[in-house]
Amino acid sequence: MTNLGEGVAIGTLPPTKYAEEPRQPGNLVLTLKETSSGEVIKDVKVSIAGASSGEATTNAAGQCRFDGIAAGFYALTLTQDEFEMSPDRARFAIHPDQTLKLNIKVRRVLTTVVMKRIHVRGTLKAATGDKSELEYGHWWVEVDGSQSFGWWPASGVSIGGTFSGVPGVLNEMKGAGGTATRDPHHGDPGDEEFSPSVLNGKSAADIKKSIGDFASGFSGKYGSTWRWPGKYNCHNFQEQMMKDVGLSKSNSKNLK
C-alpha cells in the first residue's frame, strides 16, 4: 500500500500567466513664457516629431497640449510669424502613462521692426566753432518697411538752439519731406541697424500698434521740445520708445 506522497514527486505548479494590461500612451503639456518678464506667449506654433508627430498653437495662457502620444524621444520646434526665438527647439522624452509638463522660457526678436541710427559726426570741430564737418545724424524706427518715426527740430537749428532747445516735431522738419507716419530718412541705411528683442509676451500686432501710439502721443506726454544732448532728441526719443513699448537692444538681432 502506498501512502499519499510516498514515492511520488510533487512539484510546484507553474505560475499562472496573467495578461499585462496594455500601457497607455503619454501626454505633453507645454507652457511658453518670455525670459525677462515671465509673461506667457500666445499664438506660437509648436511642432513635435518623434514616435508620434503633431502641431498645436499656444493659447492665451501660453499653453498647448498633445494627448495620446506614443512613448519615445521627441524633437520640439517653436515658430511665430514676424519673430525669431531663442531657443526655438528642445528635446524631451515621453514615458507610458506619463503627462509631461514642460516649461520653456524664450527670448524673441521682432524682425519686422528695425531701429536705425546714423551717428553724430564732427562735434569736436564744432566745439571750436568750425561746423564744416558737423552732421547731427539721426535715429529712427521703421515698422514693416512702410512706416517710420523719429523726433526732429521743427526747422533748422543753430548751435545755441541745439543746447537750449527748439520746437520739436514728429518726422517733419520743414523741407525734409516727412509725413505723420514716415520719417524723412525712411529707407536710408543707418550706421547701425538692429531688430529689437521683446521684453513681454505681446503679439507683433500689439507691439507695432504701441509704437504708433507712442509716436503720435509723444509730444502730449513728453513735451514738444527738441534739444541735444538733453531731452528730447531723436536719440532718447528712440530709447524712450523702446522702454515704453517693452523692447531692448540687448539680445537684439544686429543687421549692420
Residue pairs with C-beta under 8 A, 6 or more apart in sequence:
2 8
23 71
23 96
23 97
24 96
24 97
25 52
25 68
25 69
25 70
25 71
25 94
25 96
26 69
26 70
26 71
26 94
26 95
26 96
26 97
26 98
26 99
26 100
27 65
27 66
27 67
27 68
27 69
27 94
27 98
27 99
27 100
28 48
28 65
28 66
28 69
28 74
28 92
28 94
28 99
28 100
28 102
29 63
29 64
29 65
29 99
29 100
29 101
29 102
30 46
30 56
30 58
30 63
30 64
30 65
30 66
30 76
30 102
30 103
30 104
31 40
31 61
31 62
31 63
31 101
31 102
31 103
31 104
32 40
32 41
32 44
32 46
32 58
32 62
32 63
32 78
32 104
32 105
32 106
33 39
33 40
33 41
33 62
33 103
33 104
33 105
33 106
33 201
34 40
34 41
34 105
34 106
34 107
34 108
34 198
34 199
34 200
34 201
35 105
35 106
35 107
36 107
36 199
36 248
37 199
37 200
37 201
37 246
38 105
39 200
39 201
39 202
40 58
40 60
40 61
40 62
40 63
40 201
41 58
41 62
41 80
41 106
41 108
41 201
42 58
42 59
42 60
42 61
42 62
42 201
42 203
43 57
43 58
43 80
43 203
44 57
44 58
44 78
44 79
44 80
44 85
45 55
45 56
45 57
45 78
45 79
45 80
46 55
46 56
46 57
46 58
46 64
46 76
46 77
46 78
47 53
47 54
47 55
47 76
47 77
47 79
48 54
48 55
48 66
48 69
48 74
48 75
48 76
48 77
49 74
49 75
49 77
50 70
50 72
50 73
50 74
50 75
50 94
51 69
51 70
51 71
51 72
51 73
51 74
51 94
52 66
52 69
52 70
52 72
52 74
54 66
54 69
56 64
56 65
56 66
57 64
58 64
62 201
69 94
70 94
71 94
71 95
71 96
71 98
72 93
72 94
73 91
73 92
73 93
74 91
74 92
74 93
74 94
75 89
75 90
75 91
76 89
76 90
76 91
76 92
76 102
77 88
77 89
78 85
78 87
78 88
78 89
78 104
78 106
79 85
79 88
80 108
81 204
82 110
82 111
82 112
82 204
83 108
83 109
83 110
83 111
83 198
83 204
84 108
84 109
84 111
84 195
84 253
85 106
85 107
85 108
85 109
86 106
86 107
86 108
86 109
86 251
87 104
87 106
88 106
90 102
90 104
92 100
92 102
93 100
94 100
107 197
107 198
107 251
108 197
108 198
109 195
109 196
109 197
109 198
109 251
109 252
109 253
110 195
110 196
110 197
110 198
110 204
110 207
110 247
111 195
111 253
112 143
112 144
112 145
112 195
112 204
112 208
113 141
113 142
113 143
113 195
113 196
113 207
113 208
113 211
113 247
114 141
114 142
114 193
114 194
114 195
114 255
115 139
115 140
115 141
115 193
115 194
115 195
115 196
115 238
115 242
115 249
115 252
116 139
116 140
116 141
116 142
116 185
116 188
116 189
116 190
116 192
116 193
117 137
117 138
117 139
117 190
117 191
117 192
117 193
117 238
118 135
118 137
118 138
118 139
118 185
118 188
118 190
118 191
119 137
119 191
119 192
120 135
120 136
120 137
121 133
121 134
121 135
121 137
122 131
122 132
122 133
122 134
122 135
123 134
125 131
125 132
125 133
125 134
126 133
126 134
126 159
131 159
136 228
137 191
137 234
138 150
138 183
138 185
138 234
139 150
139 234
139 235
139 237
139 238
140 148
140 149
140 150
140 183
140 185
140 186
140 234
140 238
141 148
141 149
141 150
141 211
141 238
141 241
142 148
142 183
142 186
142 187
143 149
143 208
143 211
143 212
144 208
147 181
147 182
147 212
148 171
148 181
148 182
148 183
148 185
148 186
149 170
149 171
149 181
149 183
149 211
149 212
149 214
149 215
149 241
150 170
150 171
150 183
150 184
150 185
150 234
150 237
150 238
151 168
151 169
151 170
151 218
151 226
151 232
151 233
151 234
151 237
152 168
152 169
152 170
152 171
152 172
152 173
152 176
152 178
152 184
152 226
152 234
153 161
153 166
153 167
153 168
153 169
153 173
153 226
154 166
154 167
154 168
154 169
154 172
154 173
154 174
154 226
155 166
155 167
155 173
155 174
156 173
156 174
157 166
157 226
161 227
162 227
162 228
163 227
163 228
163 230
164 227
165 225
165 226
165 227
165 230
166 225
166 226
166 227
167 224
167 225
167 226
168 219
168 223
168 224
168 225
168 226
168 227
168 232
168 233
169 219
169 224
169 226
170 180
170 215
170 216
170 218
170 219
171 178
171 179
171 180
171 181
171 182
171 183
171 184
172 178
172 179
172 180
172 184
173 184
176 184
177 184
178 184
178 186
180 216
181 212
189 256
190 256
191 256
192 256
193 254
193 255
193 256
194 249
194 252
194 253
194 254
194 255
194 256
195 252
195 253
195 255
196 242
196 247
196 248
196 249
196 252
197 247
197 248
197 249
197 250
197 251
197 252
197 253
198 207
198 246
198 247
198 248
199 246
199 247
199 248
200 246
202 210
202 246
207 245
207 246
207 247
210 244
210 245
210 246
211 241
211 245
214 240
214 241
214 244
214 245
215 241
218 232
218 237
222 231
222 232
222 240
223 232
225 231
225 232
226 232
226 233
227 233
228 235
229 235
232 240
241 247
242 248
242 249
